[in-house]
Amino acid sequence: MPDQEKQPYQSLLTGKVKVVNVGLEGFVKDLRDCDIEVVHVDWAPSAGGDPQMAALLAKLGV
């Protein structure tokens, strides 16, 4: 199949992998060790994941 006739998803399966890693920093090293381009976003859930505290913060607009 000529390149112009390929489905868009085929480039995902054959192209170079690029990753945005959110939260778990341990994955960054593993991905880089495999020569995978990765950007790490340092993220954690609001209020440390405590739903009651997160609800209170939401009421405060935080």
PDBQT receptor file of N, H, CA, C and O in Angstrom, charges set to zero:
ATOM      1  N   MET A   1       0.841  -1.174   0.000  1.00  0.00    +0.000 N 
ATOM      2  CA  MET A   1       0.000   0.000   0.000  1.00  0.00    +0.000 C 
ATOM      3  C   MET A   1       0.895   1.248   0.000  1.00  0.00    +0.000 C 
ATOM      4  O   MET A   1       1.752   1.367   0.875  1.00  0.00    +0.000 OA
ATOM      5  N   PRO A   2       0.728   2.175  -0.941  1.00  0.00    +0.000 N 
ATOM      6  CA  PRO A   2       1.536   3.398  -0.965  1.00  0.00    +0.000 C 
ATOM      7  C   PRO A   2       1.310   4.235   0.291  1.00  0.00    +0.000 C 
ATOM      8  O   PRO A   2       0.252   4.169   0.916  1.00  0.00    +0.000 OA
ATOM      9  N   ASP A   3       2.332   5.031   0.650  1.00  0.00    +0.000 N 
ATOM     10  H   ASP A   3       3.192   5.085   0.142  1.00  0.00    +0.000 HD
ATOM     11  CA  ASP A   3       2.259   5.829   1.880  1.00  0.00    +0.000 C 
ATOM     12  C   ASP A   3       1.022   6.712   1.944  1.00  0.00    +0.000 C 
ATOM     13  O   ASP A   3       0.413   6.839   3.007  1.00  0.00    +0.000 OA
ATOM     14  N   GLN A   4       0.636   7.328   0.825  1.00  0.00    +0.000 N 
ATOM     15  H   GLN A   4       1.131   7.225  -0.038  1.00  0.00    +0.000 HD
ATOM     16  CA  GLN A   4      -0.499   8.241   0.862  1.00  0.00    +0.000 C 
ATOM     17  C   GLN A   4      -1.824   7.517   1.103  1.00  0.00    +0.000 C 
ATOM     18  O   GLN A   4      -2.813   8.165   1.447  1.00  0.00    +0.000 OA
ATOM     19  N   GLU A   5      -1.871   6.204   0.934  1.00  0.00    +0.000 N 
ATOM     20  H   GLU A   5      -1.068   5.678   0.654  1.00  0.00    +0.000 HD
ATOM     21  CA  GLU A   5      -3.092   5.441   1.147  1.00  0.00    +0.000 C 
ATOM     22  C   GLU A   5      -3.160   4.823   2.544  1.00  0.00    +0.000 C 
ATOM     23  O   GLU A   5      -4.178   4.221   2.886  1.00  0.00    +0.000 OA
ATOM     24  N   LYS A   6      -2.124   4.949   3.354  1.00  0.00    +0.000 N 
ATOM     25  H   LYS A   6      -1.298   5.438   3.076  1.00  0.00    +0.000 HD
ATOM     26  CA  LYS A   6      -2.112   4.357   4.689  1.00  0.00    +0.000 C 
ATOM     27  C   LYS A   6      -3.140   5.053   5.584  1.00  0.00    +0.000 C 
ATOM     28  O   LYS A   6      -3.406   6.248   5.456  1.00  0.00    +0.000 OA
ATOM     29  N   GLN A   7      -3.694   4.274   6.476  1.00  0.00    +0.000 N 
ATOM     30  H   GLN A   7      -3.478   3.303   6.580  1.00  0.00    +0.000 HD
ATOM     31  CA  GLN A   7      -4.612   4.826   7.456  1.00  0.00    +0.000 C 
ATOM     32  C   GLN A   7      -3.811   5.599   8.509  1.00  0.00    +0.000 C 
ATOM     33  O   GLN A   7      -2.667   5.237   8.783  1.00  0.00    +0.000 OA
ATOM     34  N   PRO A   8      -4.385   6.665   9.111  1.00  0.00    +0.000 N 
ATOM     35  CA  PRO A   8      -3.640   7.476  10.095  1.00  0.00    +0.000 C 
ATOM     36  C   PRO A   8      -3.079   6.673  11.260  1.00  0.00    +0.000 C 
ATOM     37  O   PRO A   8      -1.992   6.981  11.748  1.00  0.00    +0.000 OA
ATOM     38  N   TYR A   9      -3.801   5.646  11.719  1.00  0.00    +0.000 N 
ATOM     39  H   TYR A   9      -4.684   5.396  11.323  1.00  0.00    +0.000 HD
ATOM     40  CA  TYR A   9      -3.327   4.868  12.863  1.00  0.00    +0.000 C 
ATOM     41  C   TYR A   9      -2.077   4.058  12.546  1.00  0.00    +0.000 C 
ATOM     42  O   TYR A   9      -1.342   3.684  13.460  1.00  0.00    +0.000 OA
ATOM     43  N   GLN A  10      -1.818   3.778  11.265  1.00  0.00    +0.000 N 
ATOM     44  H   GLN A  10      -2.414   4.082  10.522  1.00  0.00    +0.000 HD
ATOM     45  CA  GLN A  10      -0.655   2.971  10.914  1.00  0.00    +0.000 C 
ATOM     46  C   GLN A  10       0.648   3.672  11.271  1.00  0.00    +0.000 C 
ATOM     47  O   GLN A  10       1.630   3.008  11.606  1.00  0.00    +0.000 OA
ATOM     48  N   SER A  11       0.677   4.997  11.207  1.00  0.00    +0.000 N 
ATOM     49  H   SER A  11      -0.120   5.536  10.935  1.00  0.00    +0.000 HD
ATOM     50  CA  SER A  11       1.900   5.710  11.591  1.00  0.00    +0.000 C 
ATOM     51  C   SER A  11       2.172   5.558  13.082  1.00  0.00    +0.000 C 
ATOM     52  O   SER A  11       3.326   5.617  13.509  1.00  0.00    +0.000 OA
ATOM     53  N   LEU A  12       1.118   5.362  13.884  1.00  0.00    +0.000 N 
ATOM     54  H   LEU A  12       0.181   5.315  13.537  1.00  0.00    +0.000 HD
ATOM     55  CA  LEU A  12       1.317   5.127  15.314  1.00  0.00    +0.000 C 
ATOM     56  C   LEU A  12       2.025   3.804  15.562  1.00  0.00    +0.000 C 
ATOM     57  O   LEU A  12       2.790   3.665  16.516  1.00  0.00    +0.000 OA
ATOM     58  N   LEU A  13       1.765   2.850  14.710  1.00  0.00    +0.000 N 
ATOM     59  H   LEU A  13       1.143   2.962  13.935  1.00  0.00    +0.000 HD
ATOM     60  CA  LEU A  13       2.342   1.526  14.889  1.00  0.00    +0.000 C 
ATOM     61  C   LEU A  13       3.734   1.391  14.285  1.00  0.00    +0.000 C 
ATOM     62  O   LEU A  13       4.487   0.492  14.657  1.00  0.00    +0.000 OA
ATOM     63  N   THR A  14       4.080   2.279  13.355  1.00  0.00    +0.000 N 
ATOM     64  H   THR A  14       3.468   3.009  13.053  1.00  0.00    +0.000 HD
ATOM     65  CA  THR A  14       5.363   2.159  12.671  1.00  0.00    +0.000 C 
ATOM     66  C   THR A  14       6.307   3.323  12.957  1.00  0.00    +0.000 C 
ATOM     67  O   THR A  14       7.504   3.226  12.686  1.00  0.00    +0.000 OA
ATOM     68  N   GLY A  15       5.786   4.420  13.499  1.00  0.00    +0.000 N 
ATOM     69  H   GLY A  15       4.813   4.499  13.718  1.00  0.00    +0.000 HD
ATOM     70  CA  GLY A  15       6.611   5.606  13.746  1.00  0.00    +0.000 C 
ATOM     71  C   GLY A  15       7.361   5.524  15.059  1.00  0.00    +0.000 C 
ATOM     72  O   GLY A  15       7.211   4.576  15.830  1.00  0.00    +0.000 OA
ATOM     73  N   LYS A  16       8.174   6.547  15.293  1.00  0.00    +0.000 N 
ATOM     74  H   LYS A  16       8.296   7.318  14.667  1.00  0.00    +0.000 HD
ATOM     75  CA  LYS A  16       8.943   6.635  16.536  1.00  0.00    +0.000 C 
ATOM     76  C   LYS A  16       8.006   6.961  17.701  1.00  0.00    +0.000 C 
ATOM     77  O   LYS A  16       7.117   7.803  17.575  1.00  0.00    +0.000 OA
ATOM     78  N   VAL A  17       8.213   6.291  18.826  1.00  0.00    +0.000 N 
ATOM     79  H   VAL A  17       8.936   5.607  18.928  1.00  0.00    +0.000 HD
ATOM     80  CA  VAL A  17       7.368   6.488  20.000  1.00  0.00    +0.000 C 
ATOM     81  C   VAL A  17       7.809   7.739  20.750  1.00  0.00    +0.000 C 
ATOM     82  O   VAL A  17       8.999   7.957  20.978  1.00  0.00    +0.000 OA
ATOM     83  N   LYS A  18       6.824   8.563  21.131  1.00  0.00    +0.000 N 
ATOM     84  H   LYS A  18       5.857   8.386  20.946  1.00  0.00    +0.000 HD
ATOM     85  CA  LYS A  18       7.042   9.735  21.977  1.00  0.00    +0.000 C 
ATOM     86  C   LYS A  18       6.016   9.671  23.091  1.00  0.00    +0.000 C 
ATOM     87  O   LYS A  18       4.847   9.377  22.844  1.00  0.00    +0.000 OA
ATOM     88  N   VAL A  19       6.450   9.947  24.329  1.00  0.00    +0.000 N 
ATOM     89  H   VAL A  19       7.400  10.185  24.529  1.00  0.00    +0.000 HD
ATOM     90  CA  VAL A  19       5.590   9.744  25.490  1.00  0.00    +0.000 C 
ATOM     91  C   VAL A  19       5.541  10.997  26.349  1.00  0.00    +0.000 C 
ATOM     92  O   VAL A  19       6.552  11.670  26.550  1.00  0.00    +0.000 OA
ATOM     93  N   VAL A  20       4.338  11.304  26.858  1.00  0.00    +0.000 N 
ATOM     94  H   VAL A  20       3.516  10.758  26.695  1.00  0.00    +0.000 HD
ATOM     95  CA  VAL A  20       4.175  12.293  27.926  1.00  0.00    +0.000 C 
ATOM     96  C   VAL A  20       3.814  11.479  29.163  1.00  0.00    +0.000 C 
ATOM     97  O   VAL A  20       2.761  10.844  29.217  1.00  0.00    +0.000 OA
ATOM     98  N   ASN A  21       4.684  11.504  30.138  1.00  0.00    +0.000 N 
ATOM     99  H   ASN A  21       5.540  12.020  30.095  1.00  0.00    +0.000 HD
ATOM    100  CA  ASN A  21       4.499  10.747  31.368  1.00  0.00    +0.000 C 
ATOM    101  C   ASN A  21       3.937  11.681  32.437  1.00  0.00    +0.000 C 
ATOM    102  O   ASN A  21       4.514  12.730  32.723  1.00  0.00    +0.000 OA
ATOM    103  N   VAL A  22       2.814  11.293  33.021  1.00  0.00    +0.000 N 
ATOM    104  H   VAL A  22       2.345  10.440  32.790  1.00  0.00    +0.000 HD
ATOM    105  CA  VAL A  22       2.164  12.136  34.024  1.00  0.00    +0.000 C 
ATOM    106  C   VAL A  22       2.199  11.439  35.370  1.00  0.00    +0.000 C 
ATOM    107  O   VAL A  22       1.605  10.376  35.554  1.00  0.00    +0.000 OA
ATOM    108  N   GLY A  23       2.903  12.055  36.305  1.00  0.00    +0.000 N 
ATOM    109  H   GLY A  23       3.385  12.918  36.156  1.00  0.00    +0.000 HD
ATOM    110  CA  GLY A  23       2.864  11.592  37.680  1.00  0.00    +0.000 C 
ATOM    111  C   GLY A  23       3.957  10.644  38.116  1.00  0.00    +0.000 C 
ATOM    112  O   GLY A  23       4.790  11.021  38.941  1.00  0.00    +0.000 OA
ATOM    113  N   LEU A  24       3.989   9.445  37.602  1.00  0.00    +0.000 N 
ATOM    114  H   LEU A  24       3.313   9.140  36.932  1.00  0.00    +0.000 HD
ATOM    115  CA  LEU A  24       4.913   8.432  38.114  1.00  0.00    +0.000 C 
ATOM    116  C   LEU A  24       6.300   8.584  37.490  1.00  0.00    +0.000 C 
ATOM    117  O   LEU A  24       6.550   8.117  36.379  1.00  0.00    +0.000 OA
ATOM    118  N   GLU A  25       7.172   9.229  38.208  1.00  0.00    +0.000 N 
ATOM    119  H   GLU A  25       6.969   9.608  39.111  1.00  0.00    +0.000 HD
ATOM    120  CA  GLU A  25       8.502   9.558  37.689  1.00  0.00    +0.000 C 
ATOM    121  C   GLU A  25       9.346   8.320  37.390  1.00  0.00    +0.000 C 
ATOM    122  O   GLU A  25      10.255   8.386  36.563  1.00  0.00    +0.000 OA
ATOM    123  N   GLY A  26       9.068   7.208  38.039  1.00  0.00    +0.000 N 
ATOM    124  H   GLY A  26       8.330   7.154  38.712  1.00  0.00    +0.000 HD
ATOM    125  CA  GLY A  26       9.842   5.990  37.818  1.00  0.00    +0.000 C 
ATOM    126  C   GLY A  26       9.802   5.503  36.376  1.00  0.00    +0.000 C 
ATOM    127  O   GLY A  26      10.750   4.872  35.909  1.00  0.00    +0.000 OA
ATOM    128  N   PHE A  27       8.717   5.788  35.670  1.00  0.00    +0.000 N 
ATOM    129  H   PHE A  27       7.947   6.301  36.049  1.00  0.00    +0.000 HD
ATOM    130  CA  PHE A  27       8.608   5.353  34.279  1.00  0.00    +0.000 C 
ATOM    131  C   PHE A  27       9.578   6.108  33.369  1.00  0.00    +0.000 C 
ATOM    132  O   PHE A  27      10.005   5.578  32.343  1.00  0.00    +0.000 OA
ATOM    133  N   VAL A  28       9.924   7.335  33.735  1.00  0.00    +0.000 N 
ATOM    134  H   VAL A  28       9.578   7.766  34.568  1.00  0.00    +0.000 HD
ATOM    135  CA  VAL A  28      10.784   8.172  32.884  1.00  0.00    +0.000 C 
ATOM    136  C   VAL A  28      12.124   7.489  32.624  1.00  0.00    +0.000 C 
ATOM    137  O   VAL A  28      12.567   7.402  31.479  1.00  0.00    +0.000 OA
ATOM    138  N   LYS A  29      12.758   7.012  33.672  1.00  0.00    +0.000 N 
ATOM    139  H   LYS A  29      12.398   7.083  34.602  1.00  0.00    +0.000 HD
ATOM    140  CA  LYS A  29      14.063   6.369  33.512  1.00  0.00    +0.000 C 
ATOM    141  C   LYS A  29      13.953   5.133  32.626  1.00  0.00    +0.000 C 
ATOM    142  O   LYS A  29      14.779   4.923  31.739  1.00  0.00    +0.000 OA
ATOM    143  N   ASP A  30      12.934   4.323  32.868  1.00  0.00    +0.000 N 
ATOM    144  H   ASP A  30      12.262   4.494  33.589  1.00  0.00    +0.000 HD
ATOM    145  CA  ASP A  30      12.759   3.104  32.067  1.00  0.00    +0.000 C 
ATOM    146  C   ASP A  30      12.563   3.436  30.591  1.00  0.00    +0.000 C 
ATOM    147  O   ASP A  30      13.141   2.784  29.722  1.00  0.00    +0.000 OA
ATOM    148  N   LEU A  31      11.754   4.440  30.312  1.00  0.00    +0.000 N 
ATOM    149  H   LEU A  31      11.284   4.969  31.018  1.00  0.00    +0.000 HD
ATOM    150  CA  LEU A  31      11.521   4.834  28.924  1.00  0.00    +0.000 C 
ATOM    151  C   LEU A  31      12.796   5.372  28.285  1.00  0.00    +0.000 C 
ATOM    152  O   LEU A  31      13.126   5.012  27.155  1.00  0.00    +0.000 OA
ATOM    153  N   ARG A  32      13.513   6.232  29.003  1.00  0.00    +0.000 N 
ATOM    154  H   ARG A  32      13.245   6.525  29.921  1.00  0.00    +0.000 HD
ATOM    155  CA  ARG A  32      14.760   6.788  28.456  1.00  0.00    +0.000 C 
ATOM    156  C   ARG A  32      15.805   5.698  28.254  1.00  0.00    +0.000 C 
ATOM    157  O   ARG A  32      16.583   5.758  27.301  1.00  0.00    +0.000 OA
ATOM    158  N   ASP A  33      15.833   4.709  29.131  1.00  0.00    +0.000 N 
ATOM    159  H   ASP A  33      15.201   4.661  29.905  1.00  0.00    +0.000 HD
ATOM    160  CA  ASP A  33      16.759   3.584  28.964  1.00  0.00    +0.000 C 
ATOM    161  C   ASP A  33      16.479   2.818  27.673  1.00  0.00    +0.000 C 
ATOM    162  O   ASP A  33      17.368   2.169  27.123  1.00  0.00    +0.000 OA
ATOM    163  N   CYS A  34      15.238   2.900  27.197  1.00  0.00    +0.000 N 
ATOM    164  H   CYS A  34      14.515   3.427  27.645  1.00  0.00    +0.000 HD
ATOM    165  CA  CYS A  34      14.844   2.245  25.934  1.00  0.00    +0.000 C 
ATOM    166  C   CYS A  34      14.945   3.209  24.755  1.00  0.00    +0.000 C 
ATOM    167  O   CYS A  34      14.418   2.926  23.679  1.00  0.00    +0.000 OA
ATOM    168  N   ASP A  35      15.619   4.347  24.947  1.00  0.00    +0.000 N 
ATOM    169  H   ASP A  35      16.047   4.577  25.821  1.00  0.00    +0.000 HD
ATOM    170  CA  ASP A  35      15.768   5.380  23.914  1.00  0.00    +0.000 C 
ATOM    171  C   ASP A  35      14.429   5.886  23.395  1.00  0.00    +0.000 C 
ATOM    172  O   ASP A  35      14.270   6.130  22.199  1.00  0.00    +0.000 OA
ATOM    173  N   ILE A  36      13.477   6.042  24.291  1.00  0.00    +0.000 N 
ATOM    174  H   ILE A  36      13.606   5.844  25.263  1.00  0.00    +0.000 HD
ATOM    175  CA  ILE A  36      12.170   6.591  23.940  1.00  0.00    +0.000 C 
ATOM    176  C   ILE A  36      12.129   8.038  24.402  1.00  0.00    +0.000 C 
ATOM    177  O   ILE A  36      12.473   8.349  25.542  1.00  0.00    +0.000 OA
ATOM    178  N   GLU A  37      11.705   8.917  23.504  1.00  0.00    +0.000 N 
ATOM    179  H   GLU A  37      11.425   8.664  22.577  1.00  0.00    +0.000 HD
ATOM    180  CA  GLU A  37      11.594  10.340  23.837  1.00  0.00    +0.000 C 
ATOM    181  C   GLU A  37      10.446  10.513  24.826  1.00  0.00    +0.000 C 
ATOM    182  O   GLU A  37       9.322  10.084  24.563  1.00  0.00    +0.000 OA
ATOM    183  N   VAL A  38      10.733  11.145  25.967  1.00  0.00    +0.000 N 
ATOM    184  H   VAL A  38      11.646  11.494  26.181  1.00  0.00    +0.000 HD
ATOM    185  CA  VAL A  38       9.716  11.279  27.012  1.00  0.00    +0.000 C 
ATOM    186  C   VAL A  38       9.809  12.652  27.672  1.00  0.00    +0.000 C 
ATOM    187  O   VAL A  38      10.897  13.179  27.907  1.00  0.00    +0.000 OA
ATOM    188  N   VAL A  39       8.632  13.216  27.965  1.00  0.00    +0.000 N 
ATOM    189  H   VAL A  39       7.749  12.788  27.774  1.00  0.00    +0.000 HD
ATOM    190  CA  VAL A  39       8.520  14.454  28.732  1.00  0.00    +0.000 C 
ATOM    191  C   VAL A  39       7.780  14.095  30.006  1.00  0.00    +0.000 C 
ATOM    192  O   VAL A  39       6.727  13.461  29.958  1.00  0.00    +0.000 OA
ATOM    193  N   HIS A  40       8.324  14.496  31.144  1.00  0.00    +0.000 N 
ATOM    194  H   HIS A  40       9.180  15.012  31.183  1.00  0.00    +0.000 HD
ATOM    195  CA  HIS A  40       7.699  14.175  32.422  1.00  0.00    +0.000 C 
ATOM    196  C   HIS A  40       6.939  15.383  32.951  1.00  0.00    +0.000 C 
ATOM    197  O   HIS A  40       7.467  16.494  32.979  1.00  0.00    +0.000 OA
ATOM    198  N   VAL A  41       5.692  15.158  33.371  1.00  0.00    +0.000 N 
ATOM    199  H   VAL A  41       5.263  14.255  33.349  1.00  0.00    +0.000 HD
ATOM    200  CA  VAL A  41       4.879  16.183  34.008  1.00  0.00    +0.000 C 
ATOM    201  C   VAL A  41       4.723  15.776  35.463  1.00  0.00    +0.000 C 
ATOM    202  O   VAL A  41       4.159  14.725  35.768  1.00  0.00    +0.000 OA
ATOM    203  N   ASP A  42       5.226  16.613  36.357  1.00  0.00    +0.000 N 
ATOM    204  H   ASP A  42       5.685  17.467  36.110  1.00  0.00    +0.000 HD
ATOM    205  CA  ASP A  42       5.140  16.323  37.788  1.00  0.00    +0.000 C 
ATOM    206  C   ASP A  42       3.735  16.680  38.255  1.00  0.00    +0.000 C 
ATOM    207  O   ASP A  42       3.399  17.857  38.378  1.00  0.00    +0.000 OA
ATOM    208  N   TRP A  43       2.917  15.670  38.515  1.00  0.00    +0.000 N 
ATOM    209  H   TRP A  43       3.190  14.713  38.415  1.00  0.00    +0.000 HD
ATOM    210  CA  TRP A  43       1.524  15.875  38.882  1.00  0.00    +0.000 C 
ATOM    211  C   TRP A  43       1.140  14.929  40.004  1.00  0.00    +0.000 C 
ATOM    212  O   TRP A  43       1.622  13.799  40.083  1.00  0.00    +0.000 OA
ATOM    213  N   ALA A  44       0.275  15.408  40.859  1.00  0.00    +0.000 N 
ATOM    214  H   ALA A  44      -0.116  16.326  40.795  1.00  0.00    +0.000 HD
ATOM    215  CA  ALA A  44      -0.304  14.580  41.911  1.00  0.00    +0.000 C 
ATOM    216  C   ALA A  44      -1.749  15.027  42.092  1.00  0.00    +0.000 C 
ATOM    217  O   ALA A  44      -2.058  16.192  41.839  1.00  0.00    +0.000 OA
ATOM    218  N   PRO A  45      -2.634  14.154  42.515  1.00  0.00    +0.000 N 
ATOM    219  CA  PRO A  45      -4.028  14.541  42.703  1.00  0.00    +0.000 C 
ATOM    220  C   PRO A  45      -4.173  15.584  43.817  1.00  0.00    +0.000 C 
ATOM    221  O   PRO A  45      -3.385  15.627  44.762  1.00  0.00    +0.000 OA
ATOM    222  N   SER A  46      -5.185  16.404  43.677  1.00  0.00    +0.000 N 
ATOM    223  H   SER A  46      -5.825  16.369  42.909  1.00  0.00    +0.000 HD
ATOM    224  CA  SER A  46      -5.461  17.418  44.703  1.00  0.00    +0.000 C 
ATOM    225  C   SER A  46      -5.642  16.768  46.059  1.00  0.00    +0.000 C 
ATOM    226  O   SER A  46      -6.200  15.675  46.164  1.00  0.00    +0.000 OA
ATOM    227  N   ALA A  47      -5.176  17.432  47.085  1.00  0.00    +0.000 N 
ATOM    228  H   ALA A  47      -4.723  18.319  47.001  1.00  0.00    +0.000 HD
ATOM    229  CA  ALA A  47      -5.337  16.996  48.475  1.00  0.00    +0.000 C 
ATOM    230  C   ALA A  47      -4.794  15.589  48.700  1.00  0.00    +0.000 C 
ATOM    231  O   ALA A  47      -5.287  14.851  49.554  1.00  0.00    +0.000 OA
ATOM    232  N   GLY A  48      -3.792  15.233  47.938  1.00  0.00    +0.000 N 
ATOM    233  H   GLY A  48      -3.391  15.832  47.245  1.00  0.00    +0.000 HD
ATOM    234  CA  GLY A  48      -3.173  13.914  48.097  1.00  0.00    +0.000 C 
ATOM    235  C   GLY A  48      -4.114  12.765  47.780  1.00  0.00    +0.000 C 
ATOM    236  O   GLY A  48      -3.871  11.631  48.192  1.00  0.00    +0.000 OA
ATOM    237  N   GLY A  49      -5.193  13.049  47.046  1.00  0.00    +0.000 N 
ATOM    238  H   GLY A  49      -5.390  13.970  46.710  1.00  0.00    +0.000 HD
ATOM    239  CA  GLY A  49      -6.137  12.008  46.672  1.00  0.00    +0.000 C 
ATOM    240  C   GLY A  49      -7.271  11.802  47.662  1.00  0.00    +0.000 C 
ATOM    241  O   GLY A  49      -8.124  10.939  47.453  1.00  0.00    +0.000 OA
ATOM    242  N   ASP A  50      -7.294  12.577  48.734  1.00  0.00    +0.000 N 
ATOM    243  H   ASP A  50      -6.602  13.278  48.904  1.00  0.00    +0.000 HD
ATOM    244  CA  ASP A  50      -8.361  12.459  49.733  1.00  0.00    +0.000 C 
ATOM    245  C   ASP A  50      -9.629  13.120  49.174  1.00  0.00    +0.000 C 
ATOM    246  O   ASP A  50      -9.651  14.341  49.015  1.00  0.00    +0.000 OA
ATOM    247  N   PRO A  51     -10.683  12.351  48.871  1.00  0.00    +0.000 N 
ATOM    248  CA  PRO A  51     -11.879  12.908  48.243  1.00  0.00    +0.000 C 
ATOM    249  C   PRO A  51     -12.583  13.982  49.077  1.00  0.00    +0.000 C 
ATOM    250  O   PRO A  51     -13.080  14.963  48.525  1.00  0.00    +0.000 OA
ATOM    251  N   GLN A  52     -12.627  13.806  50.394  1.00  0.00    +0.000 N 
ATOM    252  H   GLN A  52     -12.223  13.009  50.842  1.00  0.00    +0.000 HD
ATOM    253  CA  GLN A  52     -13.288  14.800  51.245  1.00  0.00    +0.000 C 
ATOM    254  C   GLN A  52     -12.516  16.117  51.237  1.00  0.00    +0.000 C 
ATOM    255  O   GLN A  52     -13.109  17.190  51.129  1.00  0.00    +0.000 OA
ATOM    256  N   MET A  53     -11.203  16.030  51.351  1.00  0.00    +0.000 N 
ATOM    257  H   MET A  53     -10.722  15.158  51.438  1.00  0.00    +0.000 HD
ATOM    258  CA  MET A  53     -10.389  17.242  51.340  1.00  0.00    +0.000 C 
ATOM    259  C   MET A  53     -10.450  17.913  49.965  1.00  0.00    +0.000 C 
ATOM    260  O   MET A  53     -10.495  19.139  49.875  1.00  0.00    +0.000 OA
ATOM    261  N   ALA A  54     -10.450  17.119  48.905  1.00  0.00    +0.000 N 
ATOM    262  H   ALA A  54     -10.413  16.122  48.978  1.00  0.00    +0.000 HD
ATOM    263  CA  ALA A  54     -10.544  17.673  47.555  1.00  0.00    +0.000 C 
ATOM    264  C   ALA A  54     -11.867  18.405  47.367  1.00  0.00    +0.000 C 
ATOM    265  O   ALA A  54     -11.904  19.452  46.719  1.00  0.00    +0.000 OA
ATOM    266  N   ALA A  55     -12.958  17.868  47.925  1.00  0.00    +0.000 N 
ATOM    267  H   ALA A  55     -12.928  17.018  48.451  1.00  0.00    +0.000 HD
ATOM    268  CA  ALA A  55     -14.265  18.524  47.838  1.00  0.00    +0.000 C 
ATOM    269  C   ALA A  55     -14.247  19.868  48.575  1.00  0.00    +0.000 C 
ATOM    270  O   ALA A  55     -14.802  20.855  48.093  1.00  0.00    +0.000 OA
ATOM    271  N   LEU A  56     -13.608  19.893  49.739  1.00  0.00    +0.000 N 
ATOM    272  H   LEU A  56     -13.157  19.090  50.130  1.00  0.00    +0.000 HD
ATOM    273  CA  LEU A  56     -13.501  21.146  50.483  1.00  0.00    +0.000 C 
ATOM    274  C   LEU A  56     -12.674  22.185  49.701  1.00  0.00    +0.000 C 
ATOM    275  O   LEU A  56     -13.043  23.357  49.637  1.00  0.00    +0.000 OA
ATOM    276  N   LEU A  57     -11.576  21.748  49.120  1.00  0.00    +0.000 N 
ATOM    277  H   LEU A  57     -11.276  20.796  49.172  1.00  0.00    +0.000 HD
ATOM    278  CA  LEU A  57     -10.761  22.659  48.336  1.00  0.00    +0.000 C 
ATOM    279  C   LEU A  57     -11.519  23.167  47.119  1.00  0.00    +0.000 C 
ATOM    280  O   LEU A  57     -11.381  24.331  46.743  1.00  0.00    +0.000 OA
ATOM    281  N   ALA A  58     -12.315  22.309  46.503  1.00  0.00    +0.000 N 
ATOM    282  H   ALA A  58     -12.427  21.364  46.808  1.00  0.00    +0.000 HD
ATOM    283  CA  ALA A  58     -13.112  22.713  45.338  1.00  0.00    +0.000 C 
ATOM    284  C   ALA A  58     -14.107  23.797  45.724  1.00  0.00    +0.000 C 
ATOM    285  O   ALA A  58     -14.337  24.729  44.953  1.00  0.00    +0.000 OA
ATOM    286  N   LYS A  59     -14.702  23.686  46.911  1.00  0.00    +0.000 N 
ATOM    287  H   LYS A  59     -14.515  22.929  47.538  1.00  0.00    +0.000 HD
ATOM    288  CA  LYS A  59     -15.633  24.711  47.386  1.00  0.00    +0.000 C 
ATOM    289  C   LYS A  59     -14.937  26.054  47.582  1.00  0.00    +0.000 C 
ATOM    290  O   LYS A  59     -15.544  27.113  47.428  1.00  0.00    +0.000 OA
ATOM    291  N   LEU A  60     -13.649  25.988  47.927  1.00  0.00    +0.000 N 
ATOM    292  H   LEU A  60     -13.156  25.127  48.053  1.00  0.00    +0.000 HD
ATOM    293  CA  LEU A  60     -12.870  27.221  48.114  1.00  0.00    +0.000 C 
ATOM    294  C   LEU A  60     -12.347  27.774  46.789  1.00  0.00    +0.000 C 
ATOM    295  O   LEU A  60     -11.810  28.880  46.732  1.00  0.00    +0.000 OA
ATOM    296  N   GLY A  61     -12.512  26.998  45.741  1.00  0.00    +0.000 N 
ATOM    297  H   GLY A  61     -12.948  26.100  45.787  1.00  0.00    +0.000 HD
ATOM    298  CA  GLY A  61     -12.000  27.425  44.434  1.00  0.00    +0.000 C 
ATOM    299  C   GLY A  61     -10.511  27.226  44.274  1.00  0.00    +0.000 C 
ATOM    300  O   GLY A  61      -9.876  27.885  43.450  1.00  0.00    +0.000 OA
ATOM    301  N   VAL A  62      -9.954  26.328  45.051  1.00  0.00    +0.000 N 
ATOM    302  H   VAL A  62     -10.470  25.793  45.720  1.00  0.00    +0.000 HD
ATOM    303  CA  VAL A  62      -8.518  26.056  45.001  1.00  0.00    +0.000 C 
ATOM    304  C   VAL A  62      -8.254  24.861  44.119  1.00  0.00    +0.000 C 
ATOM    305  O   VAL A  62      -7.102  24.465  43.943  1.00  0.00    +0.000 OA
TER     306      VAL A  62
